[in-house]
Amino acid sequence: MASRPSPRTDALEPRPNQPLSIKEIVFKEVMNGNWESVLDIYMENKENIQTASITSSKETVLHIAISDNRSDMAKRLVGIVGDGNMIKQMRNDQGNNPLHLAASLGQADMCLLMVDRDLELIMTRNMDGETPLFLAALHGRKEAFYTLHYKWSSNKGQHEDFSHCKRNDGNSILHVTILGEYFDLAFQIINWYPELAKFKNERGQSALHLLASHPSAFRSGCHFGLFIKDSMPRHFFAHLNNKRQTPKEVLTDTHRELVRVSGKWLTSTAESCSVVAALIATVAFASATTVPGGVKQDEGTPIFEGEPSFDMFAISSLVALCFSITSVTMFLSILTSRYQVWDFYYSLPSKLILGLSSLFVSIASILVSFCSGHFLSIRDKLKFAVFPIYAFTCLPLTLFAVAQFPLYLDLIRSIMAPVPKRSLEVTSI
């Protein structure tokens, strides 16, 4: 099944030095969101534009209105259309008419509006032999499925004809709801269409075969986490390619070289940074246990106690020690990682971000510790002269931060950016 086409920037383009055709004008208005203008053109050119394709994927204006969830405009467009036969003629390159699209998106009100024009629309098929009722079941759109079912059964009597419940490969609506783990809908289907339990697809599989070979349908066989699973359509999980590979196995196989190269880079980075972090930890420990100026012999308290510079020295030394140890720990955990495909999704980027951040803070803290300790040594003698030197000392830290900023953005994006999710807005099949 094909996914929704990318945004229609590849659709009809204006021809240079020639006036725009009606299709091109409509496409431009649709892309700009000028739907009122589109409706005016639709009314004035009923015969020329109603069933005309305006995109490279052969979508009509009604297709686009439904896929963009503009139900208000879609209803008005349907009202302009002469009859259901015209809706049948509106087919994209996958053979889906507007009812197919509305059913797959779960737009029950649009489905009802169109089948009221022509009940036989429920029997129309796309290139895969899928009816609108089938697509509603495939995507678990219960309201759309119930709407189409009740309209068909109330007008056609009992279910003596099940042809609209199957597609070319022999899979029925019961097959695909089980594959998609829409078990509440599957339970309703088995009550309404009990004969479908006996149907077999091209592989000779009945619905019971699929259920038995689908361990994630049972609590004892479900090993998915709360979130790996929501990123894919449910009916993808039990699918195998021609090499009998699952999606996870395909991902692992196709990314093997990328994992190797990335692991090598990550190991080299972690080794280099861990050496620096360990050195800072050593220096920070020595600084934290050393009291600048010594202590008072009679009281045992630091000589510079109460001085702002001394307080800053003590705090910054402690911060440098803590964050350098954290950095070392993170880089060691990276070096001991298994470097599996799934580790690169969240675990390794998170550890690298934390390790680099801790290293940056520890470097900054050790510089502050050095400057504050040094300031106590010179006190009022050259304090204004050393400020530019301190500022210049911080320049390498600034350059380090600037150099690592693009890497930070990539790492954060890899963790924060969501992978494609199932959505009510996903279009055609």
Salt bridges, closest charged atoms under 4 A:
GLU24 OE2 - ARG15 NE 3.49
GLU36 OE2 - ARG76 NH1 3.04
GLU59 OE1 - ARG8 NE 2.54
ASP68 OD1 - ARG4 NH2 3.34
ASP72 OD1 - ARG70 NE 3.41
ASP109 OD2 - LYS75 NZ 3.20
ASP116 OD1 - LYS151 NZ 2.75
ASP118 OD2 - LYS88 NZ 3.20
GLU120 OE2 - LYS156 NZ 3.27
GLU130 OE2 - ARG167 NH1 2.81
ASP169 OD1 - ARG167 NE 2.99
GLU181 OE2 - HIS214 NE2 3.44
GLU181 OE1 - LYS229 NZ 3.30
GLU181 OE1 - ARG234 NH1 3.65
ASP184 OD2 - LYS142 NZ 2.82
ASP230 OD1 - ARG422 NH2 3.66
ASP253 OD1 - ARG256 NH2 3.43
GLU257 OE2 - ARG260 NH2 2.59
GLU307 OE2 - ARG379 NH2 3.21
ASP343 OD1 - ARG338 NH2 3.83
ASP410 OD1 - ARG413 NH1 2.92
